[in-house]
Each structure stands twice: as C-alpha cells, then as structure tokens.
C-alpha cells in the first residue's frame, strides 16, 4: 500500500471523476473498461464536490432478521475499525440481498460515520433519510431509495465486496462525484494529481476553439491536433515516471 500525503488527496479532490479516469488511462496500468463502478451506482447528491478516501468495506443484509443481537449492534465495531484504514474512510457496503428490500443506511449511520472521520459512502443498496443526510454534507452513492431499514445487520467487515459490478478491497483509493465512482491505483495517485491540471488544459484547447469559432471545421482539426500533442507530451512524462 502506497501511503499518500494529505496534499495529494486534496489535489485529487479538485478534479472531477471523468478527468481522473482519463488521466489513469495515460499510465496504461489497467484496461479502460475496468476500475470503476457501473451505472447502477449514482451520486444521491450530485451537487456535492468530489469525494476522495480509502475503502472501509462491509457486507450486510436487510431481508432477514439476524439470529441474535439488535439490527445496529455492530455499528460501534465498524467505526472502531476505521483505524485499520490508512486515510480518510469511504464506507463501501455490499447488500447481499437480491432483490434489495430495505435501505442500507440513513441519518443515524451517516452521522456516526462522519463523526468518526468518514468522508462518504458507496453501496449497491438503497438510501433513506436523504434530506437529513444531504444536510450533513455527506456524499453518498447508491442504487436507489427505500424508506425502511428492514432487518439491517452487518456481516463481514474489511473483506472484498462487489459494488456496481466491481470488486473493492479494503484501503482501495476511491474517487466519486456526480459522474460516478472510480478507484485510483495508489502507486500512480501522486502522478495523477501532478498531471491533472495539464490534462485539463489540453482539453481546453478544443473547448475554447469551439467557443470562439463554432462551426469552423478547420479550426476544430487544428485544435484537436494541438490537444493530441499536449496529451502525448503528458503521456511521455508519466511514462518516464513508471
């Protein structure tokens, strides 16, 4: 596990998730169709800024009553184990029930998670108490909304989980915003943060050209060529670092 300075996490949070995905592609470290969650997982509060943190994983069920104990009996254990995470936690929970029958979190859980340092939550399950959670300023990514918590109970903590068609491991670096959720390989995270601004500047060549000369095909070709040159320069830069 590569330990990252907090300034790297702060810089990564200045970029949207599509830019993060674009920059990761330059490193040729994984297939372009891997490393991110599918369309089932969406931002419940898309107006919130990007979320960056490390996965604190858990599995749960809501359809059947637990054999013993109260529904939320393991919440103290879950937040106590945030100390096993190398940086600010993002709670990533897999609801094992299919179909989903109840919400996997609400106001009390998110208030508690935030109080123990978590910076967001991702789940293949459903949300509830959405207005109260919005008021917390706590970003959550879900597969819908259901008003009841059913028989919520945690099963395993800090094992790999599958959310949005993707396997998430404890301490995976997570980035999410209105566009969805991706992981960032920690071994390149610092370099991703370093070249993100340059990538945005390269894309701005086309965007600015089309704002200034809409409908000019020749200007578009020129701008595309310049953007390509700048991105290739960034690609060569990161290749020297890997």
C-alpha positions as CSV (number, residue, x, y, z in Angstrom):
1,X,0.0,0.0,0.0
2,X,1.4,3.4,-1.1
3,X,0.9,6.0,1.7
4,X,-0.2,9.3,0.3
5,X,0.3,12.8,1.7
6,X,-2.9,14.6,2.5
7,X,-2.0,17.2,0.0
8,X,-2.3,14.5,-2.8
9,X,-5.8,13.6,-1.7
10,X,-6.7,17.3,-1.6
11,X,-5.4,17.8,-5.1
12,X,-7.3,14.7,-6.4
13,X,-10.4,16.2,-5.0
14,X,-10.1,19.3,-7.2
15,X,-10.7,17.1,-10.3
16,X,-13.9,15.5,-11.5
17,X,-14.1,11.8,-11.7
18,X,-14.1,11.6,-15.6
19,X,-10.8,13.6,-15.6
20,X,-9.4,11.1,-13.1
21,X,-10.4,8.2,-15.3
22,X,-8.9,10.0,-18.4
23,X,-5.6,10.6,-16.6
24,X,-5.4,7.0,-15.3
25,X,-5.6,5.8,-18.9
26,X,-2.3,7.5,-19.7
27,X,-0.5,5.2,-17.4
28,X,-1.7,2.0,-19.2
29,X,-2.0,0.4,-15.9
30,X,-5.4,-1.4,-16.4
31,X,-7.9,-1.9,-19.2
32,X,-10.0,1.2,-19.9
33,X,-13.2,-0.8,-19.1
34,X,-12.1,-1.7,-15.6
35,X,-11.6,0.1,-12.3
36,X,-14.9,2.0,-12.0
37,X,-18.5,1.2,-11.0
38,X,-21.3,0.8,-13.4
39,X,-24.4,2.9,-13.9
40,X,-26.3,1.3,-11.0
41,X,-24.2,3.3,-8.6
42,X,-25.0,7.1,-8.8
43,X,-24.5,10.1,-6.6
44,X,-27.5,10.8,-4.5
45,X,-26.3,14.4,-4.1
46,X,-24.7,15.3,-7.4
47,X,-24.2,18.9,-6.4
48,X,-21.6,17.9,-3.8
49,X,-17.9,18.2,-4.6
50,X,-15.7,15.1,-5.4
51,X,-15.2,12.6,-2.6
52,X,-11.7,11.1,-2.1
53,X,-10.8,8.5,0.5
54,X,-10.0,4.9,1.3
55,X,-12.5,2.0,1.2
56,X,-13.7,0.6,4.5
57,X,-15.7,-2.3,3.3
58,X,-18.6,-4.3,4.8
59,X,-21.3,-6.8,3.7
60,X,-24.9,-6.6,5.1
61,X,-28.4,-7.9,4.7
62,X,-31.8,-6.3,5.3
63,X,-34.3,-9.0,4.3
64,X,-33.9,-11.4,7.2
65,X,-33.7,-10.8,10.9
66,X,-30.3,-11.5,12.4
67,X,-30.1,-14.7,14.5
68,X,-29.0,-12.7,17.5
69,X,-28.5,-9.1,18.5
70,X,-30.0,-5.8,17.5
71,X,-30.0,-4.5,14.0
72,X,-27.3,-1.9,14.5
73,X,-25.3,-3.9,17.2
74,X,-22.1,-3.9,15.1
75,X,-22.0,-0.2,14.2
76,X,-19.6,0.6,17.1
77,X,-17.3,-2.2,15.9
78,X,-17.5,-0.9,12.3
79,X,-16.5,2.6,13.1
80,X,-13.8,1.5,15.6
81,X,-12.2,-0.5,12.7
82,X,-11.8,2.7,10.7
83,X,-8.4,2.8,12.4
84,X,-7.4,0.0,10.1
85,X,-7.8,2.3,7.1
86,X,-4.7,4.2,6.0
87,X,-6.5,7.5,5.4
88,X,-10.0,9.1,5.5
89,X,-12.5,6.3,5.1
90,X,-15.1,5.9,2.5
91,X,-17.7,3.3,3.7
92,X,-18.3,0.8,0.9
93,X,-21.1,-1.7,1.7
94,X,-22.5,-4.6,-0.3
95,X,-26.1,-5.5,0.3
96,X,-26.1,-9.3,-0.3
97,X,-29.9,-9.5,-0.7
98,X,-31.4,-9.8,-4.2
99,X,-33.7,-8.1,-4.7
100,X,-32.9,-5.3,-2.3
101,X,-35.7,-5.0,0.2
102,X,-34.7,-2.1,2.5
103,X,-32.3,0.8,2.9
104,X,-28.7,0.1,3.9
105,X,-28.1,3.5,5.6
106,X,-29.9,6.6,6.9
107,X,-29.3,9.7,9.1
108,X,-28.0,7.9,12.2
109,X,-25.5,5.8,10.4
110,X,-24.2,8.7,8.2
111,X,-24.0,11.0,11.2
112,X,-22.0,8.3,13.1
113,X,-19.7,7.6,10.1
114,X,-18.9,11.3,9.7
115,X,-18.3,11.7,13.4
116,X,-15.6,9.0,13.1
117,X,-13.9,10.6,10.1
118,X,-15.6,9.0,7.1
119,X,-15.8,11.3,4.0
120,X,-18.6,9.4,2.1
121,X,-20.4,6.2,1.5
122,X,-20.9,3.9,-1.5
123,X,-23.4,1.0,-1.6
124,X,-25.2,-1.2,-4.1
125,X,-28.1,-0.9,-1.7
126,X,-30.6,1.8,-1.1
127,X,-30.7,5.1,0.8
128,X,-33.2,6.6,3.2
129,X,-33.4,9.9,5.2
130,X,-32.0,11.5,2.1
131,X,-32.8,15.1,3.1
132,X,-31.2,14.7,6.5
133,X,-28.1,13.1,5.0
134,X,-27.9,15.9,2.5
135,X,-27.9,18.4,5.3
136,X,-24.9,16.6,6.8
137,X,-22.9,17.4,3.6
138,X,-22.0,13.7,3.4
139,X,-21.7,12.4,-0.1
140,X,-23.4,9.0,-0.8
141,X,-23.6,6.8,-3.8
142,X,-26.4,4.3,-4.1
143,X,-28.7,2.2,-6.2
144,X,-31.9,3.9,-5.2
145,X,-34.1,4.9,-2.2
146,X,-36.3,2.8,0.1
147,X,-38.0,4.2,3.2
148,X,-37.5,1.3,5.7
149,X,-34.3,-0.2,7.1
150,X,-35.9,-3.6,7.3
151,X,-33.7,-6.0,9.3
152,X,-30.4,-4.3,8.7
153,X,-27.4,-6.1,10.1
154,X,-23.7,-6.1,9.2
155,X,-22.0,-9.4,8.4
156,X,-18.3,-9.1,7.4
157,X,-16.1,-6.1,7.9
158,X,-13.0,-5.3,5.8
159,X,-13.3,-8.1,3.3
160,X,-13.5,-7.6,-0.5
161,X,-17.0,-6.5,-1.6
162,X,-18.7,-6.3,-5.0
163,X,-20.5,-3.0,-5.7
164,X,-21.5,-1.7,-9.1
165,X,-20.0,-4.7,-10.9
166,X,-16.6,-4.0,-9.4
167,X,-14.6,-5.6,-6.6
168,X,-13.5,-3.2,-3.9
169,X,-10.8,-4.1,-1.4
170,X,-10.2,-2.5,2.0
171,X,-7.9,0.5,1.6
172,X,-8.6,0.9,-2.2
173,X,-8.4,4.6,-3.0
174,X,-11.9,5.8,-4.1
175,X,-12.9,8.9,-6.1
176,X,-16.5,9.8,-6.7
177,X,-18.7,12.7,-7.9
178,X,-21.8,13.4,-9.9
179,X,-20.4,11.2,-12.7
180,X,-19.9,8.1,-10.7
181,X,-17.2,6.2,-8.7
182,X,-13.8,5.0,-9.7
183,X,-10.7,3.7,-7.9
184,X,-7.2,5.2,-8.3
185,X,-4.2,2.8,-8.1
186,X,-2.3,4.2,-5.2
187,X,1.1,3.7,-6.9
188,X,0.2,6.3,-9.5
189,X,-2.1,8.6,-7.4
190,X,0.6,11.2,-6.8
191,X,1.4,11.4,-10.5
192,X,-2.3,11.6,-11.4
193,X,-2.6,14.6,-9.1
194,X,0.5,16.2,-10.6
195,X,-0.6,16.0,-14.3
196,X,-4.3,16.5,-13.9
197,X,-4.2,20.2,-14.5
198,X,-2.1,19.7,-17.6
199,X,-4.7,17.3,-19.0
200,X,-7.5,19.7,-18.3
201,X,-5.5,22.4,-20.1
202,X,-5.1,20.1,-23.1
203,X,-8.8,19.6,-23.4
204,X,-9.5,23.3,-23.0
205,X,-7.8,23.9,-26.4
206,X,-10.7,22.2,-28.2
207,X,-13.3,23.7,-25.9
208,X,-12.0,27.2,-26.3
209,X,-11.7,26.9,-30.1
210,X,-15.3,25.8,-30.4
211,X,-16.5,28.7,-28.1
212,X,-14.6,31.2,-30.2
213,X,-15.2,29.7,-33.7
214,X,-18.3,27.5,-33.6
215,X,-18.9,25.6,-36.9
216,X,-15.3,26.0,-38.1
217,X,-14.2,22.5,-39.1
218,X,-10.6,23.6,-39.9
219,X,-10.3,25.3,-36.5
220,X,-11.6,22.0,-34.9
221,X,-9.0,20.0,-36.7
222,X,-6.2,22.4,-35.6
223,X,-7.4,22.3,-32.0
224,X,-7.7,18.5,-32.0
225,X,-4.2,18.2,-33.3
226,X,-2.9,20.5,-30.6
227,X,-4.8,18.7,-27.9
228,X,-3.4,15.4,-29.1
229,X,0.2,16.8,-29.0
230,X,-0.3,18.0,-25.4
231,X,-1.8,14.8,-24.2
232,X,1.0,12.8,-25.8
233,X,3.5,15.0,-24.1
234,X,1.8,14.2,-20.8
235,X,1.8,10.5,-21.7
236,X,5.6,10.6,-22.2
237,X,6.0,12.5,-19.0
238,X,4.2,9.8,-17.0
239,X,5.9,7.0,-18.9
240,X,9.3,8.3,-17.6
241,X,7.9,8.0,-14.0
242,X,6.6,4.4,-14.2
